Amino acid sequence: MSFNSFSEFMAMGGHGLYVWLSYGLGLAVILINVILPRLQRNRLLAEQKRRLRREEGVR
């Protein structure tokens, strides 16, 4: 498929909204799948550090 201008490329033959929306949603899902586990890991590590400090303080 060949486009004569950038606006034709963005319009994707009248299907631009669906094409770019699907790309955007796909990128959002990928980013969520990368970011959320990292946040959960950091939260878990912080909780474990607090628990260890609390247990060491009791002894």
DSSP file (Angstrom, degrees, kcal/mol; ACC not computed):
  #  RESIDUE AA STRUCTURE BP1 BP2  ACC     N-H-->O    O-->H-N    N-H-->O    O-->H-N    TCO  KAPPA ALPHA  PHI   PSI    X-CA   Y-CA   Z-CA
    1    1 A M              0   0    0      0, 0.0     2,-0.4     0, 0.0     0, 0.0   0.000 360.0 360.0 360.0 129.7    0.0    0.0    0.0
    2    2 A S        -     0   0    0      2,-0.0     2,-0.4     0, 0.0     0, 0.0  -0.923 360.0-156.5-117.0 137.6    1.4    3.3   -1.0
    3    3 A F        -     0   0    0     -2,-0.4     3,-0.1     1,-0.1     4,-0.0  -0.911  10.3-155.5-114.6 140.7    0.4    6.7    0.3
    4    4 A N  S    S+     0   0    0     -2,-0.4     2,-0.3     1,-0.1    -1,-0.1   0.687  78.3  13.9 -86.1 -20.7    0.9   10.0   -1.5
    5    5 A S  S  > S-     0   0    0      1,-0.1     4,-1.8     0, 0.0    -1,-0.1  -0.953  76.3-108.4-149.5 166.6    0.9   12.2    1.6
    6    6 A F  H  > S+     0   0    0     -2,-0.3     4,-2.5     1,-0.2     5,-0.2   0.864 117.8  56.1 -66.2 -36.0    1.2   12.0    5.4
    7    7 A S  H  > S+     0   0    0      2,-0.2     4,-2.0     1,-0.2    -1,-0.2   0.876 106.6  50.2 -66.4 -35.4   -2.4   12.9    5.9
    8    8 A E  H  >>S+     0   0    0      2,-0.2     4,-1.6     1,-0.2     5,-0.7   0.896 109.7  51.7 -65.6 -39.6   -3.4    9.9    3.6
    9    9 A F  H  <5S+     0   0    0     -4,-1.8    -2,-0.2     1,-0.2     3,-0.2   0.926 111.2  46.5 -61.1 -44.7   -1.1    7.7    5.8
   10   10 A M  H  <5S+     0   0    0     -4,-2.5    -1,-0.2     1,-0.2    -2,-0.2   0.851 111.9  51.1 -66.9 -34.2   -2.8    8.9    8.9
   11   11 A A  H >X>S-     0   0    0     -4,-2.0     5,-2.4    -5,-0.2     3,-0.9   0.744  90.0-155.3 -75.4 -23.6   -6.3    8.4    7.4
   12   12 A M  G ><5 -     0   0    0     -4,-1.6     3,-1.2     1,-0.3    -3,-0.1   0.882  69.7 -52.4  48.7  46.2   -5.4    4.8    6.4
   13   13 A G  G 34<S-     0   0    0     -5,-0.7    -1,-0.3     1,-0.3    -4,-0.1   0.824 111.2 -46.1  65.4  31.1   -8.0    4.8    3.6
   14   14 A G  G <45S+     0   0    0     -3,-0.9    -1,-0.3    -6,-0.2    -2,-0.2   0.373 131.9  87.1  92.8  -4.4  -10.8    5.9    6.0
   15   15 A H  T <X5 +     0   0    0     -3,-1.2     4,-2.4    -4,-0.6    -3,-0.2   0.177  48.5 114.0-110.3  15.5   -9.9    3.4    8.7
   16   16 A G  H  ><S+     0   0    0     -5,-2.4     4,-3.0     1,-0.2     5,-0.4   0.866  71.7  56.5 -57.7 -41.8   -7.3    5.6   10.5
   17   17 A L  H  > S+     0   0    0     -6,-0.2     4,-2.0     1,-0.2    -1,-0.2   0.935 113.0  40.6 -57.0 -48.0   -9.3    5.9   13.7
   18   18 A Y  H  > S+     0   0    0     -3,-0.2     4,-2.1     2,-0.2    -1,-0.2   0.892 116.3  49.7 -69.4 -40.4   -9.6    2.2   14.1
   19   19 A V  H  X S+     0   0    0     -4,-2.4     4,-2.0     2,-0.2    -2,-0.2   0.961 116.6  39.3 -63.8 -52.4   -6.0    1.5   13.1
   20   20 A W  H  X S+     0   0    0     -4,-3.0     4,-2.5     1,-0.2    -2,-0.2   0.841 114.3  54.5 -71.6 -32.2   -4.4    4.1   15.4
   21   21 A L  H  X S+     0   0    0     -4,-2.0     4,-2.7    -5,-0.4    -1,-0.2   0.908 109.2  48.1 -64.5 -41.3   -6.8    3.3   18.2
   22   22 A S  H  X S+     0   0    0     -4,-2.1     4,-2.3     2,-0.2    -2,-0.2   0.894 111.9  49.3 -67.8 -38.4   -5.8   -0.3   18.1
   23   23 A Y  H  X S+     0   0    0     -4,-2.0     4,-2.4     2,-0.2    -2,-0.2   0.926 112.8  48.4 -62.8 -43.4   -2.1    0.6   18.0
   24   24 A G  H  X S+     0   0    0     -4,-2.5     4,-2.4     2,-0.2    -2,-0.2   0.919 112.7  46.5 -63.2 -45.2   -2.6    2.9   21.0
   25   25 A L  H  X S+     0   0    0     -4,-2.7     4,-2.4     2,-0.2    -1,-0.2   0.898 111.8  51.8 -65.5 -39.5   -4.5    0.3   23.0
   26   26 A G  H  X S+     0   0    0     -4,-2.3     4,-2.1    -5,-0.2    -2,-0.2   0.920 111.0  47.2 -62.1 -43.4   -2.0   -2.4   22.2
   27   27 A L  H  X S+     0   0    0     -4,-2.4     4,-2.6     1,-0.2    -2,-0.2   0.895 110.5  53.1 -64.5 -40.2    0.8   -0.1   23.3
   28   28 A A  H  X S+     0   0    0     -4,-2.4     4,-2.5     1,-0.2    -2,-0.2   0.911 109.0  49.0 -61.8 -42.7   -1.1    0.7   26.5
   29   29 A V  H  X S+     0   0    0     -4,-2.4     4,-2.3     2,-0.2    -1,-0.2   0.911 111.6  49.1 -64.0 -42.6   -1.6   -3.0   27.3
   30   30 A I  H  X S+     0   0    0     -4,-2.1     4,-1.0     2,-0.2    -2,-0.2   0.929 112.0  48.3 -62.9 -45.0    2.1   -3.7   26.8
   31   31 A L  H >X S+     0   0    0     -4,-2.6     4,-3.0     1,-0.2     3,-0.5   0.905 111.0  50.5 -63.1 -41.3    3.1   -0.8   29.0
   32   32 A I  H 3X S+     0   0    0     -4,-2.5     4,-2.1     1,-0.2    -1,-0.2   0.909 108.3  53.1 -62.0 -41.2    0.7   -1.9   31.8
   33   33 A N  H 3< S+     0   0    0     -4,-2.3    -1,-0.2     1,-0.2    -2,-0.2   0.703 116.1  40.3 -68.5 -18.9    2.2   -5.4   31.6
   34   34 A V  H <X S+     0   0    0     -4,-1.0     4,-0.9    -3,-0.5    -2,-0.2   0.851 119.8  41.4 -91.6 -43.9    5.7   -4.0   32.0
   35   35 A I  H  X S+     0   0    0     -4,-3.0     4,-2.3     2,-0.2     3,-0.2   0.920 106.9  57.1 -77.1 -45.9    5.0   -1.3   34.7
   36   36 A L  H  X S+     0   0    0     -4,-2.1     4,-2.6    -5,-0.3     5,-0.2   0.898 105.6  49.3 -59.7 -45.0    2.6   -3.0   37.1
   37   37 A P  H  > S+     0   0    0      0, 0.0     4,-2.4     0, 0.0    -1,-0.2   0.886 111.2  51.4 -62.1 -34.7    4.8   -6.0   38.0
   38   38 A R  H  X S+     0   0    0     -4,-0.9     4,-2.4    -3,-0.2    -2,-0.2   0.923 111.1  47.4 -65.7 -42.8    7.7   -3.6   38.6
   39   39 A L  H  X S+     0   0    0     -4,-2.3     4,-2.3     1,-0.2    -1,-0.2   0.912 112.8  49.0 -63.7 -42.2    5.5   -1.5   41.0
   40   40 A Q  H  X S+     0   0    0     -4,-2.6     4,-2.4     2,-0.2    -2,-0.2   0.893 110.7  50.8 -64.5 -39.5    4.3   -4.6   42.7
   41   41 A R  H  X S+     0   0    0     -4,-2.4     4,-2.7    -5,-0.2    -2,-0.2   0.934 110.8  48.1 -63.6 -46.1    7.8   -5.9   43.1
   42   42 A N  H  X S+     0   0    0     -4,-2.4     4,-2.3     1,-0.2    -2,-0.2   0.904 112.3  49.6 -61.7 -41.2    9.0   -2.6   44.6
   43   43 A R  H  X S+     0   0    0     -4,-2.3     4,-2.1     2,-0.2    -1,-0.2   0.909 111.8  48.5 -63.5 -42.3    6.0   -2.6   47.0
   44   44 A L  H  X S+     0   0    0     -4,-2.4     4,-2.4     2,-0.2    -2,-0.2   0.916 111.4  49.2 -64.7 -43.9    6.7   -6.2   48.1
   45   45 A L  H  X S+     0   0    0     -4,-2.7     4,-2.3     1,-0.2    -2,-0.2   0.906 111.1  49.8 -63.6 -40.9   10.4   -5.4   48.7
   46   46 A A  H  X S+     0   0    0     -4,-2.3     4,-2.2     1,-0.2    -1,-0.2   0.901 111.1  49.8 -63.8 -40.4    9.6   -2.3   50.7
   47   47 A E  H  X S+     0   0    0     -4,-2.1     4,-2.3     2,-0.2    -2,-0.2   0.904 110.5  49.6 -64.9 -41.4    7.1   -4.4   52.8
   48   48 A Q  H  X S+     0   0    0     -4,-2.4     4,-2.5     2,-0.2    -2,-0.2   0.894 109.6  51.4 -65.8 -39.2    9.7   -7.1   53.4
   49   49 A K  H  X S+     0   0    0     -4,-2.3     4,-2.4     2,-0.2    -2,-0.2   0.917 110.8  48.4 -63.3 -42.6   12.3   -4.5   54.5
   50   50 A R  H  X S+     0   0    0     -4,-2.2     4,-2.3     1,-0.2    -2,-0.2   0.911 111.6  50.1 -62.3 -41.9    9.8   -3.0   57.0
   51   51 A R  H  X S+     0   0    0     -4,-2.3     4,-2.4     2,-0.2    -2,-0.2   0.908 111.0  48.7 -63.5 -42.9    9.0   -6.4   58.3
   52   52 A L  H  X S+     0   0    0     -4,-2.5     4,-2.5     2,-0.2    -2,-0.2   0.917 112.1  48.4 -64.4 -43.2   12.7   -7.3   58.8
   53   53 A R  H  X S+     0   0    0     -4,-2.4     4,-1.7     1,-0.2    -2,-0.2   0.893 112.3  49.2 -63.0 -39.0   13.4   -4.0   60.6
   54   54 A R  H  X S+     0   0    0     -4,-2.3     4,-1.1     2,-0.2    -2,-0.2   0.905 112.4  47.2 -65.9 -42.5   10.4   -4.5   62.8
   55   55 A E  H  X S+     0   0    0     -4,-2.4     4,-1.1     1,-0.2     3,-0.2   0.873 111.4  51.2 -68.7 -37.0   11.4   -8.1   63.7
   56   56 A E  H  < S+     0   0    0     -4,-2.5    -1,-0.2     1,-0.2    -2,-0.2   0.839 107.3  54.2 -68.7 -31.5   15.0   -7.1   64.4
   57   57 A G  H  < S+     0   0    0     -4,-1.7    -1,-0.2     1,-0.2    -2,-0.2   0.766 103.6  56.0 -72.4 -26.2   13.8   -4.3   66.7
   58   58 A V  H  <        0   0    0     -4,-1.1    -1,-0.2    -3,-0.2    -2,-0.2   0.843 360.0 360.0 -74.0 -34.9   11.7   -6.8   68.8
   59   59 A R     <        0   0    0     -4,-1.1    -1,-0.2    -3,-0.1    -2,-0.1   0.476 360.0 360.0 -72.0 360.0   14.7   -9.1   69.6
